[in-house]
């Protein structure tokens, strides 16, 4: 059998609308002899070449004008040279789809995806991008994103993965033979069949690093004996790394006093040396994994990859999803194989292991969900980022019922009935409340406590009789007392969900929290009022401490020529300011980070700045534009003169780089939420302001959080003209008062 290692460059992601601009492939036989080589630039026939595509691919209009061929002239040549060979590449279905859409029918050719194989065989990679794997394992990749460079890297990666397969443990290979033979038509299974593997296979699980910090807070440690459930310690922070070290210092001090500790943190990656508490749904259930296979006649390519990945990691002894490297649709598949509830034996065994740990770390939402467990008794709580913990506590009583799985059901009767019901609900409920037709934008809509949808509830029950459907119908028909209900609808995929929040559950959660001794780290300035914690955590009495090491002074610069955020030229204005700053200051020792309030704005400004610096020695990286977080962080390791565009990225690795200047494009506001609107109405009745007590602290906290992973930053440049408002001045004063 011959193998065709193939890669394309295109003007976009839609094969029906976008153009192929480069086709490269090498055809080799099983003896690794080259039979055909093809490497040509193609004149686009659908969407045209843009400067953004040029920046990504390196293909210029000049090169196309000089060397570009018409696809129609070479279509048959491509078809003939590929022939019936096995097509191999990284995310190869993308390339095959473009060829088929352009009249080169390779749909019946066998295919092997090196991305699928990598995700099965290479455990715990930061990124599975071809460029990153090539760098790590030393493959040829001289010109990333040019098609022939990717082809050459794919050849090397495929050979490397075949060696990995041959070196798999014999027991694992034996265990999967029955599955490969009867349950899948995945062509790559041939690489695994008939192999003996090795009997002396050894795999070293990642070793948990040890915490090593010289950070000391004796003046704080002396106050720890005063801790009680009535009196808390409140500590201000804005530096995530030093704040983390302070959390660990206090935790270890408490342990030395004979106490046990729970750390609630929204960013567990900052605490790699601590045991984590997993919720059931992040653990693999081996019995459900077996059932995942048994319930189907055949698994498709994606399902096969997912199963082999899970089975291999289970074979190696991994249980938590963090080691399973889930990829896009695999997050939905995971729901079919994870532990369902706390009664499961896998979850119970983890609880036993954690029982004797002096310090346990977990997310705030996990703690609110499992407060009832005896594991937490007599432990001191440390709330890392108290504002985020309060937010998770506020929303923790929310129960959401989703119809997405019913719309995508393999049972045609259920999926059709669900789609019809959603359409009916939109027409009868959502559009009348909006008083206009639905647009293409997602809607989050509050339902009145008086709204009772008897007919819709009954017709929903007729679709299916499982717990999710019946629960949603009951909430539509009879809203619980002192509850808030809202509907979320996304026209793009037809997803509709119903959420209900119960005030009495929130109150009980706060009452439980009040029984714990707590240390609360916070980001907003509470010198004037501690109402935020009093209202949303039920904790306000105690000692308020501050330490200059945890709050880094930063200067702020506000340009005098700011324009309105509503001005259509605002993004271009920001791009110009960024370009000016880069030209004046960015060097190997002085990097720039720009924070955006939305991914849409980030992409627009990123495109404009990238176009300007296309021929410069400046590295422009963007969150979710350059690639996933792992790929972006890997690229930072070898980058120089960096401009980093971020929205939500908060990672400890960022702290090691010389980011000296931080630009804020817009205040990071969250969109309105029906629950907060309802709480706002209640607070007005008691003379309080949700804006002062909730909104302002959260804006401050989230801005501080985004700044906090760049400890080298000395100056902040403010591009949001809303700083002129009263509350805008308040935010800036609170954040930069030191």
C-alpha positions as CSV (number, residue, x, y, z in Angstrom):
1,X,0.0,0.0,0.0
2,X,1.2,3.5,-0.9
3,X,1.0,6.5,1.5
4,X,0.3,10.0,0.4
5,X,1.5,12.5,3.0
6,X,-0.6,15.6,2.2
7,X,-1.2,19.2,3.4
8,X,-3.1,22.2,2.0
9,X,-3.1,25.9,2.6
10,X,-6.4,27.6,2.3
11,X,-8.0,31.1,2.6
12,X,-10.4,29.9,5.4
13,X,-12.1,27.0,7.0
14,X,-15.2,26.5,4.8
15,X,-14.5,24.2,1.8
16,X,-17.7,25.5,0.0
17,X,-16.7,29.2,0.4
18,X,-12.9,29.3,0.8
19,X,-10.1,28.6,-1.7
20,X,-7.2,26.2,-1.8
21,X,-4.0,28.3,-2.3
22,X,-1.3,25.6,-2.0
23,X,-1.3,21.8,-2.5
24,X,1.7,19.7,-1.3
25,X,2.1,16.0,-1.0
26,X,4.6,13.2,-1.2
27,X,3.6,9.7,-2.2
28,X,5.8,6.9,-0.8
29,X,5.5,3.1,-0.9
30,X,5.9,0.8,2.1
31,X,9.7,0.7,1.5
32,X,9.7,4.5,2.0
33,X,10.6,5.1,-1.6
34,X,9.3,8.3,-3.0
35,X,6.9,7.8,-6.0
36,X,5.4,11.2,-6.5
37,X,6.1,14.8,-5.2
38,X,3.7,17.7,-5.7
39,X,4.1,21.2,-4.4
40,X,2.3,24.1,-6.1
41,X,0.7,27.4,-5.3
42,X,-2.9,27.7,-6.5
43,X,-4.8,30.8,-7.7
44,X,-7.8,31.2,-5.4
45,X,-11.2,30.8,-7.1
46,X,-13.6,31.3,-4.2
47,X,-12.6,33.7,-1.3
48,X,-9.6,35.8,-2.1
49,X,-6.2,35.9,-0.5
50,X,-6.2,38.5,2.4
51,X,-3.3,40.0,4.3
52,X,-4.4,37.9,7.3
53,X,-4.1,34.7,5.4
54,X,-0.7,35.9,4.0
55,X,0.4,36.5,7.6
56,X,-0.7,33.0,8.7
57,X,0.5,31.0,5.6
58,X,3.4,33.1,4.3
59,X,1.8,33.0,0.8
60,X,1.7,36.4,-0.8
61,X,-0.3,37.8,-3.7
62,X,3.0,38.3,-5.5
63,X,3.9,34.6,-5.2
64,X,0.5,33.7,-6.5
65,X,0.8,36.1,-9.4
66,X,4.2,34.7,-10.3
67,X,3.8,31.0,-9.6
68,X,0.1,30.3,-9.1
69,X,-1.6,27.6,-11.2
70,X,-5.3,27.2,-11.9
71,X,-6.7,24.3,-9.9
72,X,-8.8,23.3,-12.9
73,X,-5.7,22.8,-15.0
74,X,-4.0,20.5,-12.5
75,X,-7.0,18.8,-10.9
76,X,-6.6,15.6,-12.9
77,X,-2.8,15.5,-12.2
78,X,-3.4,15.7,-8.5
79,X,-6.1,13.0,-8.7
80,X,-3.9,10.7,-10.7
81,X,-0.8,11.1,-8.5
82,X,-2.7,10.5,-5.2
83,X,-4.4,7.5,-6.8
84,X,-5.7,5.0,-4.3
85,X,-3.0,5.6,-1.7
86,X,-3.7,6.0,2.0
87,X,-3.8,9.8,2.7
88,X,-1.9,10.7,5.8
89,X,-1.7,14.1,7.6
90,X,-2.4,16.1,10.7
91,X,-6.2,16.8,11.0
92,X,-6.4,15.3,7.5
93,X,-10.2,15.4,7.2
94,X,-9.9,19.1,6.8
95,X,-7.7,18.7,3.7
96,X,-9.7,15.8,2.3
97,X,-12.9,17.9,2.6
98,X,-11.3,20.8,0.6
99,X,-10.1,18.5,-2.1
100,X,-13.5,16.8,-2.5
101,X,-15.3,20.2,-2.6
102,X,-12.9,21.2,-5.4
103,X,-13.6,18.2,-7.6
104,X,-10.7,16.0,-6.5
105,X,-12.6,13.0,-5.2
106,X,-10.4,11.3,-2.6
107,X,-13.4,10.5,-0.4
108,X,-13.0,6.8,-0.8
109,X,-9.2,6.8,-0.1
110,X,-8.2,5.3,3.2
111,X,-7.0,8.0,5.7
112,X,-4.7,8.1,8.7
113,X,-4.8,11.2,10.9
114,X,-1.5,11.8,12.8
115,X,-3.4,14.1,15.1
116,X,-5.7,11.2,16.2
117,X,-2.7,8.9,16.7
118,X,-0.8,11.6,18.7
119,X,-3.7,12.1,21.0
120,X,-3.9,8.4,21.7
121,X,-0.2,7.7,22.1
122,X,1.4,10.8,23.5
123,X,0.1,11.4,27.0
124,X,0.0,14.8,28.6
125,X,1.3,17.0,25.8
126,X,0.9,20.7,26.2
127,X,-0.3,20.9,22.6
128,X,-0.9,18.4,19.8
129,X,-0.3,21.0,17.1
130,X,2.0,19.7,14.4
131,X,4.3,22.7,14.8
132,X,4.7,22.1,18.6
133,X,5.2,18.3,18.3
134,X,7.8,18.9,15.6
135,X,9.7,21.3,17.9
136,X,9.6,19.0,20.8
137,X,10.6,15.8,19.0
138,X,13.0,17.3,16.5
139,X,11.1,16.7,13.3
140,X,11.8,18.7,10.1
141,X,9.6,21.8,10.1
142,X,11.6,24.6,8.5
143,X,8.7,26.8,7.5
144,X,5.7,26.2,9.7
145,X,2.4,26.6,7.9
146,X,3.8,26.2,4.4
147,X,2.2,23.1,3.1
148,X,5.4,21.1,2.1
149,X,7.0,21.9,5.5
150,X,3.9,20.4,7.2
151,X,4.1,17.4,4.8
152,X,7.8,16.7,5.7
153,X,6.9,17.0,9.4
154,X,4.0,14.7,9.0
155,X,6.3,12.1,7.4
156,X,8.6,12.2,10.4
157,X,5.7,12.3,12.9
158,X,4.0,9.2,11.3
159,X,7.3,7.2,11.5
160,X,7.8,8.3,15.1
161,X,4.2,7.3,16.0
162,X,4.6,3.9,14.3
163,X,7.6,3.3,16.5
164,X,5.6,4.2,19.5
165,X,2.9,1.7,18.5
166,X,5.4,-1.1,18.1
167,X,6.7,-0.3,21.6
168,X,3.3,-0.4,23.3
169,X,2.9,-2.9,26.2
170,X,1.9,-6.3,25.0
171,X,-1.0,-6.6,27.5
172,X,-2.5,-3.4,26.1
173,X,-2.2,-4.5,22.5
174,X,-3.7,-7.8,23.4
175,X,-6.7,-6.2,25.2
176,X,-7.6,-4.0,22.2
177,X,-7.5,-6.6,19.4
178,X,-11.1,-7.7,19.8
179,X,-12.3,-4.1,19.7
180,X,-10.2,-3.3,16.6
181,X,-11.5,-6.4,14.8
182,X,-15.2,-6.1,15.5
183,X,-16.1,-2.6,16.6
184,X,-14.4,-0.1,14.2
185,X,-13.5,0.4,10.6
186,X,-10.9,3.0,11.5
187,X,-8.2,2.5,8.9
188,X,-5.3,3.2,11.3
189,X,-6.3,0.1,13.3
190,X,-4.0,-1.8,10.9
191,X,-1.0,-0.2,12.6
192,X,-2.0,-1.9,15.9
193,X,-3.1,-5.3,14.6
194,X,-0.7,-8.2,14.7
195,X,1.8,-6.5,16.9
196,X,3.3,-8.3,20.0
197,X,4.4,-5.1,21.8
198,X,6.9,-5.3,24.7
199,X,6.7,-7.1,28.0
200,X,9.1,-4.8,29.8
201,X,7.1,-1.7,29.1
202,X,7.6,1.1,31.7
203,X,5.8,4.4,32.0
204,X,6.6,7.0,34.5
205,X,3.6,9.0,35.7
206,X,4.2,12.7,36.2
207,X,5.8,13.3,39.6
208,X,4.0,15.9,41.6
209,X,6.5,18.8,42.1
210,X,7.3,20.0,45.6
211,X,6.5,23.5,46.8
212,X,9.7,25.5,47.3
213,X,9.3,29.2,48.2
214,X,11.3,31.5,50.4
215,X,8.2,33.7,50.8
216,X,7.4,34.4,54.5
217,X,4.6,36.3,56.3
218,X,5.4,35.9,60.0
219,X,3.3,39.0,60.8
220,X,0.3,37.3,59.3
221,X,1.1,33.9,60.7
222,X,1.0,35.4,64.2
223,X,-2.7,36.2,63.7
224,X,-3.7,32.7,62.6
225,X,-4.4,31.5,66.2
226,X,-7.1,34.2,66.3
227,X,-9.0,32.4,63.5
228,X,-12.6,31.3,64.3
229,X,-15.8,30.7,62.5
230,X,-16.9,34.2,63.6
231,X,-13.7,36.1,62.8
232,X,-12.0,35.7,59.4
233,X,-8.7,37.1,58.0
234,X,-9.0,39.2,54.9
235,X,-5.8,39.7,52.8
236,X,-5.5,42.0,49.8
237,X,-3.6,40.7,46.7
238,X,-3.0,41.5,43.1
239,X,0.1,39.5,42.2
240,X,-1.0,35.9,41.4
241,X,2.4,34.3,42.0
242,X,3.2,36.0,45.3
243,X,-0.5,35.6,46.3
244,X,-0.2,31.9,45.6
245,X,3.0,31.7,47.7
246,X,1.1,33.6,50.5
247,X,-1.7,31.1,50.3
248,X,0.8,28.2,50.6
249,X,2.6,29.9,53.5
250,X,-0.6,30.3,55.5
251,X,-1.7,26.8,54.7
252,X,1.6,25.3,55.8
253,X,1.6,27.5,59.0
254,X,-1.9,26.1,59.8
255,X,-0.7,22.5,59.3
256,X,2.2,23.1,61.6
257,X,-0.3,24.1,64.2
258,X,-2.1,20.7,63.8
259,X,-4.9,22.0,61.6
260,X,-6.0,20.7,58.2
261,X,-6.7,23.0,55.3
262,X,-8.9,23.3,52.2
263,X,-7.8,25.8,49.5
264,X,-10.6,27.0,47.2
265,X,-9.1,28.4,44.0
266,X,-10.4,29.1,40.5
267,X,-7.0,28.4,39.1
268,X,-5.8,25.1,40.4
269,X,-2.9,25.1,37.8
270,X,-1.1,27.5,40.2
271,X,-1.0,24.7,42.9
272,X,0.5,21.7,41.0
273,X,2.1,20.2,44.2
274,X,-1.3,19.8,46.0
275,X,-3.7,16.9,46.0
276,X,-6.9,18.0,44.1
277,X,-10.4,17.0,45.0
278,X,-12.2,15.7,41.9
279,X,-15.9,15.9,41.3
280,X,-17.4,12.6,40.0
281,X,-17.7,13.9,36.5
282,X,-14.0,14.4,36.1
283,X,-13.2,10.7,36.8
284,X,-13.3,7.8,34.4
285,X,-15.7,5.0,35.1
286,X,-14.1,1.8,33.5
287,X,-17.5,0.1,33.5
288,X,-19.2,2.9,31.6
289,X,-16.2,3.0,29.2
290,X,-16.8,-0.7,28.4
291,X,-20.5,0.0,28.0
292,X,-19.7,2.9,25.6
293,X,-18.3,0.2,23.2
294,X,-20.9,-2.5,23.8
295,X,-23.9,-0.3,23.2
296,X,-22.8,0.4,19.6
297,X,-22.4,-1.8,16.5
298,X,-19.5,0.3,15.2
299,X,-17.6,3.3,16.4
300,X,-16.7,6.1,13.9
301,X,-13.2,7.5,13.6
302,X,-13.7,10.1,16.4
303,X,-15.3,7.7,18.8
304,X,-12.6,5.1,18.1
305,X,-9.9,7.7,18.8
306,X,-11.7,8.7,22.0
307,X,-12.1,5.1,23.2
308,X,-8.5,4.1,22.5
309,X,-7.2,7.2,24.2
310,X,-9.3,6.6,27.3
311,X,-8.5,2.9,27.4
312,X,-4.8,3.5,27.1
313,X,-4.8,6.1,29.9
314,X,-6.9,3.8,32.1
315,X,-4.4,1.0,31.4
316,X,-1.6,3.4,32.6
317,X,-3.5,4.1,35.8
318,X,-4.9,7.6,35.1
319,X,-8.4,8.4,36.4
320,X,-8.8,12.2,36.2
321,X,-9.9,13.9,33.0
322,X,-6.9,16.3,33.2
323,X,-4.8,13.5,31.8
324,X,-7.2,12.6,29.0
325,X,-6.5,15.5,26.7
326,X,-10.1,15.9,25.5
327,X,-10.5,17.5,22.1
328,X,-13.6,19.4,20.9
329,X,-16.5,16.8,20.5
330,X,-14.7,14.5,22.9
331,X,-16.1,16.6,25.8
332,X,-19.5,15.4,24.9
333,X,-18.3,11.8,24.6
334,X,-16.7,12.1,28.0
335,X,-20.2,12.5,29.5
336,X,-20.9,8.9,28.4
337,X,-17.9,7.4,30.3
338,X,-17.4,9.5,33.4
339,X,-18.5,8.7,37.0
340,X,-22.1,9.8,37.5
341,X,-22.4,10.4,41.2
342,X,-20.6,10.2,44.5
343,X,-21.8,6.7,45.3
344,X,-19.5,5.3,42.6
345,X,-16.6,3.1,43.8
346,X,-14.0,5.1,41.9
347,X,-15.1,8.4,43.6
348,X,-15.3,6.7,47.0
349,X,-11.7,5.4,46.6
350,X,-10.5,9.0,45.8
351,X,-12.3,10.3,48.9
352,X,-10.5,7.7,51.0
353,X,-7.2,8.8,49.6
354,X,-7.8,12.4,50.3
355,X,-9.0,11.9,53.8
356,X,-5.5,11.9,55.3
357,X,-4.2,14.8,53.2
358,X,-3.3,17.9,55.3
359,X,-4.0,20.3,52.4
360,X,-6.6,19.7,49.7
361,X,-7.2,22.1,46.8
362,X,-10.4,22.3,44.7
363,X,-12.4,24.7,42.7
364,X,-15.1,26.8,44.5
365,X,-17.9,25.3,42.5
366,X,-16.8,21.8,43.5
367,X,-16.7,22.8,47.2
368,X,-20.2,24.3,47.1
369,X,-21.4,21.1,45.4
370,X,-19.9,18.8,48.0
371,X,-20.0,20.8,51.2
372,X,-22.0,18.0,52.8
373,X,-19.1,15.5,52.8
374,X,-17.4,14.7,56.1
375,X,-14.0,15.2,54.4
376,X,-14.2,19.0,55.2
377,X,-15.0,18.7,58.9
378,X,-12.7,20.8,61.1
379,X,-10.7,22.1,58.2
380,X,-9.8,25.8,57.7
381,X,-10.9,27.3,54.4
382,X,-8.6,29.5,52.4
383,X,-10.5,31.3,49.7
384,X,-8.0,32.3,46.9
385,X,-9.7,35.1,45.0
386,X,-12.6,35.7,47.3
387,X,-14.6,37.6,44.6
388,X,-14.6,34.5,42.3
389,X,-15.5,32.2,45.2
390,X,-18.4,34.5,46.0
391,X,-19.5,34.4,42.4
392,X,-19.4,30.6,42.3
393,X,-21.3,30.5,45.6
394,X,-24.0,32.8,44.2
395,X,-24.6,30.7,41.1
396,X,-24.1,27.3,42.8
397,X,-27.8,26.7,43.5
398,X,-28.5,26.9,39.7
399,X,-29.9,23.8,38.1
400,X,-29.8,23.8,34.3
401,X,-31.9,21.5,32.1
402,X,-30.5,21.2,28.5
403,X,-32.2,19.9,25.4
404,X,-29.1,19.7,23.3
405,X,-28.5,15.9,23.7
406,X,-32.2,15.3,22.7
407,X,-31.8,17.4,19.6
408,X,-28.7,15.4,18.6
409,X,-30.2,12.0,19.6
410,X,-29.6,9.1,17.3
411,X,-33.3,8.3,17.8
412,X,-34.9,10.3,14.9
413,X,-38.3,10.5,16.6
414,X,-36.8,12.1,19.7
415,X,-34.6,14.5,17.8
416,X,-37.4,15.6,15.5
417,X,-39.8,16.1,18.3
418,X,-37.3,18.1,20.3
419,X,-36.5,20.4,17.4
420,X,-40.2,21.0,16.8
421,X,-40.8,21.7,20.5
422,X,-37.9,24.2,20.6
423,X,-39.3,26.0,17.5
424,X,-42.7,26.2,19.2
425,X,-41.2,27.5,22.5
426,X,-39.3,30.2,20.6
427,X,-42.5,31.3,18.8
428,X,-44.8,31.1,21.8
429,X,-42.5,32.4,24.6
430,X,-39.2,34.0,23.6
431,X,-40.4,36.1,20.7
432,X,-43.4,37.6,22.5
433,X,-41.2,38.5,25.5
434,X,-38.6,40.1,23.2
435,X,-41.3,41.7,21.2
436,X,-39.4,41.0,18.0
437,X,-38.3,38.1,15.8
438,X,-35.2,36.2,17.0
439,X,-31.9,37.4,15.6
440,X,-28.8,35.3,15.1
441,X,-27.4,36.3,18.5
442,X,-27.9,34.1,21.6
443,X,-30.6,35.1,24.0
444,X,-30.7,34.9,27.8
445,X,-34.2,35.7,28.9
446,X,-35.8,35.9,32.3
447,X,-39.1,34.2,33.0
448,X,-41.6,35.8,35.3
449,X,-42.5,34.0,38.5
450,X,-46.1,34.2,37.3
451,X,-45.3,32.4,34.0
452,X,-46.7,28.9,33.9
453,X,-46.4,27.0,30.7
454,X,-48.8,24.1,31.2
455,X,-49.3,23.1,27.5
456,X,-45.6,23.3,26.7
457,X,-44.7,21.3,29.8
458,X,-47.1,18.6,28.8
459,X,-45.8,18.4,25.2
460,X,-42.3,18.3,26.5
461,X,-43.1,15.2,28.7
462,X,-44.4,13.4,25.6
463,X,-40.9,13.6,24.0
464,X,-39.3,11.4,26.6
465,X,-39.8,10.4,30.2
466,X,-36.3,10.6,31.6
467,X,-35.2,12.8,34.5
468,X,-33.9,15.8,32.5
469,X,-37.0,16.2,30.5
470,X,-39.4,15.7,33.4
471,X,-37.4,18.1,35.6
472,X,-37.5,20.8,32.9
473,X,-41.2,20.3,32.4
474,X,-41.9,20.6,36.2
475,X,-39.9,23.9,36.4
476,X,-41.8,25.3,33.4
477,X,-45.2,24.3,35.0
478,X,-44.5,25.1,38.7
479,X,-41.6,27.5,39.5
480,X,-40.2,26.7,42.9
481,X,-40.8,29.3,45.7
482,X,-38.3,32.2,45.8
483,X,-36.6,31.1,42.6
484,X,-35.4,32.8,39.5
485,X,-35.8,31.1,36.1
486,X,-34.2,32.0,32.8
487,X,-34.0,30.5,29.3
488,X,-30.9,30.4,27.1
489,X,-31.3,30.0,23.4
490,X,-28.6,29.9,20.7
491,X,-30.0,30.2,17.2
492,X,-26.8,29.1,15.6
493,X,-27.1,25.5,16.9
494,X,-30.7,25.5,18.2
495,X,-29.5,24.8,21.7
496,X,-32.1,25.7,24.3
497,X,-31.7,25.3,28.1
498,X,-33.7,26.3,31.2
499,X,-32.1,27.3,34.4
500,X,-33.6,27.7,37.8
501,X,-31.9,29.3,40.9
502,X,-33.3,28.8,44.4
503,X,-32.7,31.5,47.0
504,X,-33.2,29.2,50.0
505,X,-30.4,26.9,48.7
506,X,-28.1,29.9,48.4
507,X,-28.9,30.9,51.9
508,X,-28.2,27.4,53.3
509,X,-24.9,27.4,51.4
510,X,-23.9,30.7,53.1
511,X,-24.9,29.3,56.5
512,X,-22.7,26.3,56.0
513,X,-19.8,28.5,55.0
514,X,-20.2,30.5,58.2
515,X,-19.3,27.4,60.3
516,X,-15.8,27.3,58.9
517,X,-12.7,29.3,59.9
518,X,-11.7,31.2,56.8
519,X,-8.8,33.2,55.3
520,X,-10.1,35.2,52.4
521,X,-7.8,36.7,49.8
522,X,-9.4,39.4,47.7
523,X,-8.6,41.7,44.8
524,X,-10.9,44.7,45.2
525,X,-10.4,47.6,47.6
526,X,-12.6,47.0,50.6
527,X,-11.3,49.9,52.8
528,X,-14.6,51.8,52.4
529,X,-17.0,48.9,52.6
530,X,-17.0,45.1,53.1
531,X,-20.6,44.8,52.0
532,X,-19.6,42.5,49.1
533,X,-18.5,39.7,51.5
534,X,-21.2,40.4,54.0
535,X,-23.9,40.0,51.3
536,X,-22.4,37.3,49.1
537,X,-20.4,35.2,51.5
538,X,-22.0,36.0,54.8
539,X,-18.5,36.8,56.1
540,X,-17.5,40.3,57.1
541,X,-16.1,40.3,60.6
542,X,-12.4,39.9,61.2
543,X,-8.9,41.2,60.6
544,X,-8.1,43.1,57.4
545,X,-4.4,42.9,56.4
546,X,-2.3,44.2,53.6
547,X,1.3,43.6,52.6
548,X,3.2,45.5,49.9
549,X,4.7,42.4,48.5
550,X,1.2,41.1,47.4
551,X,0.1,44.4,45.8
552,X,2.5,45.7,43.2
553,X,2.5,49.4,42.4
554,X,1.9,50.3,38.8
555,X,1.8,53.6,36.9
556,X,-1.2,54.3,34.6
557,X,-1.2,56.3,31.4
558,X,-4.5,57.5,29.8
559,X,-4.0,59.0,26.3
560,X,-5.7,62.4,25.9
561,X,-7.1,61.5,22.4
562,X,-9.3,58.6,23.4
563,X,-12.4,58.0,21.2
564,X,-15.7,56.4,22.0
565,X,-15.9,52.7,22.3
566,X,-19.1,53.0,20.1
567,X,-17.1,54.6,17.3
568,X,-16.8,52.2,14.4
569,X,-13.1,53.2,14.2
570,X,-12.4,52.3,17.9
571,X,-10.7,49.0,17.0
572,X,-8.5,50.7,14.4
573,X,-7.7,53.4,17.0
574,X,-6.6,50.7,19.4
575,X,-4.5,49.0,16.7
576,X,-2.7,52.3,16.0
577,X,-2.0,52.8,19.7
578,X,-0.6,49.3,19.9
579,X,1.6,49.8,16.8
580,X,3.0,53.0,18.2
581,X,3.8,51.4,21.5
582,X,5.5,48.4,19.9
583,X,7.7,50.7,17.7
584,X,8.7,52.8,20.6
585,X,9.3,50.2,23.3
586,X,9.1,46.6,22.5
587,X,12.4,44.7,22.5
588,X,13.8,41.4,23.7
589,X,13.7,42.8,27.3
590,X,10.4,44.8,27.0
591,X,7.3,42.8,25.9
592,X,3.8,44.1,25.6
593,X,0.5,42.5,26.6
594,X,-2.9,43.8,25.5
595,X,-6.1,42.7,27.2
596,X,-9.5,42.7,25.4
597,X,-13.0,42.4,26.7
598,X,-14.2,40.2,23.8
599,X,-12.7,37.7,21.4
600,X,-14.3,39.5,18.5
601,X,-12.4,42.7,19.2
602,X,-9.2,40.8,19.9
603,X,-9.3,39.1,16.4
604,X,-10.0,42.4,14.6
605,X,-7.2,44.3,16.3
606,X,-4.8,41.3,16.0
607,X,-5.4,41.1,12.3
608,X,-4.6,44.8,11.8
609,X,-1.5,44.8,14.0
610,X,-0.3,41.5,12.4
611,X,-0.6,42.9,8.9
612,X,1.4,46.0,9.9
613,X,4.3,43.9,11.4
614,X,4.3,41.2,8.8
615,X,7.8,41.8,7.6
616,X,9.2,42.9,11.1
617,X,11.0,40.8,13.7
618,X,8.1,41.2,16.2
619,X,6.2,38.1,17.4
620,X,2.4,38.7,17.5
621,X,0.6,36.1,19.5
622,X,-3.2,35.9,20.3
623,X,-5.3,33.9,22.6
624,X,-7.5,31.5,20.5
625,X,-6.0,33.1,17.4
626,X,-2.5,31.6,17.5
627,X,-4.0,28.3,18.7
628,X,-5.1,26.7,22.0
629,X,-3.6,27.8,25.3
630,X,-1.0,25.0,25.2
631,X,0.2,26.0,21.7
632,X,0.4,29.7,22.6
633,X,2.4,28.9,25.8
634,X,4.8,26.7,23.9
635,X,5.4,29.3,21.3
636,X,6.2,31.8,24.0
637,X,9.2,29.7,25.0
638,X,11.1,30.5,21.8
639,X,9.6,33.9,20.9
640,X,11.3,37.3,20.9
641,X,10.0,40.8,20.9
642,X,6.5,39.6,21.9
643,X,3.1,41.4,21.7
644,X,0.5,39.2,23.4
645,X,-3.2,39.6,22.9
646,X,-5.3,38.1,25.7
647,X,-8.9,38.0,26.9
648,X,-9.2,35.4,29.7
649,X,-5.8,33.6,29.8
650,X,-4.5,33.3,33.4
651,X,-1.6,30.9,33.7
652,X,1.5,30.8,36.0
653,X,3.8,30.3,33.0
654,X,3.2,33.9,31.9
655,X,4.9,35.3,34.9
656,X,8.4,34.3,33.8
657,X,8.4,36.5,30.7
658,X,9.5,40.2,30.5
659,X,6.1,41.8,29.9
660,X,6.7,45.4,30.9
661,X,3.7,47.2,29.6
662,X,0.0,46.2,29.9
663,X,-2.7,47.8,27.6
664,X,-6.4,47.7,28.4
665,X,-8.6,47.9,25.4
666,X,-12.0,47.8,27.3
667,X,-13.2,47.2,30.8
668,X,-14.1,43.5,31.1
669,X,-17.8,43.7,31.7
670,X,-19.9,40.6,31.8
671,X,-23.3,40.8,29.9
672,X,-26.4,41.3,32.0
673,X,-27.7,38.2,33.8
674,X,-31.4,37.6,34.8
675,X,-30.2,36.4,38.3
676,X,-28.3,39.6,38.9
677,X,-31.2,41.7,37.6
678,X,-33.5,39.9,40.1
679,X,-31.1,40.5,43.0
680,X,-30.8,44.1,42.0
681,X,-34.5,44.5,42.4
682,X,-34.4,43.0,45.9
683,X,-31.4,45.2,47.0
684,X,-33.2,48.3,45.8
685,X,-36.0,47.6,48.2
686,X,-33.5,47.6,51.1
687,X,-31.8,50.8,49.9
688,X,-28.7,49.0,48.6
689,X,-27.0,49.2,45.2
690,X,-26.0,46.1,43.3
691,X,-23.7,48.3,41.3
692,X,-21.7,49.4,44.3
693,X,-21.8,46.1,46.2
694,X,-21.4,43.6,43.3
695,X,-20.6,45.1,39.9
696,X,-17.7,47.5,41.0
697,X,-15.9,44.8,43.1
698,X,-16.1,42.4,40.2
699,X,-14.8,44.8,37.6
700,X,-11.9,45.6,39.9
701,X,-11.3,42.0,40.7
702,X,-11.3,40.8,37.1
703,X,-9.0,43.6,35.9
704,X,-6.6,42.8,38.7
705,X,-6.8,39.1,37.9
706,X,-5.8,39.7,34.3
707,X,-2.9,41.9,35.4
708,X,-1.8,39.6,38.1
709,X,0.1,37.0,36.0
710,X,2.4,39.7,34.6
711,X,4.5,40.7,37.7
712,X,7.1,42.5,35.6
713,X,4.5,45.0,34.3
714,X,5.4,48.5,35.5
715,X,3.0,50.6,33.4
716,X,-0.6,50.3,32.3
717,X,-2.0,52.2,29.2
718,X,-5.7,52.7,29.4
719,X,-7.6,52.9,26.0
720,X,-11.1,52.6,27.3
721,X,-12.7,56.2,27.3
722,X,-15.2,55.1,29.9
723,X,-12.6,55.9,32.6
724,X,-14.1,59.4,32.5
725,X,-17.3,58.2,34.2
726,X,-17.7,58.3,38.0
727,X,-17.5,54.6,38.3
728,X,-14.7,54.4,35.9
729,X,-12.6,56.7,38.0
730,X,-13.6,54.6,41.0
731,X,-12.3,51.4,39.3
732,X,-9.0,53.0,38.4
733,X,-8.5,54.5,41.9
734,X,-9.2,51.2,43.5
735,X,-6.8,49.2,41.3
736,X,-4.0,51.7,41.1
737,X,-4.2,53.4,44.5
738,X,-1.0,51.9,45.6
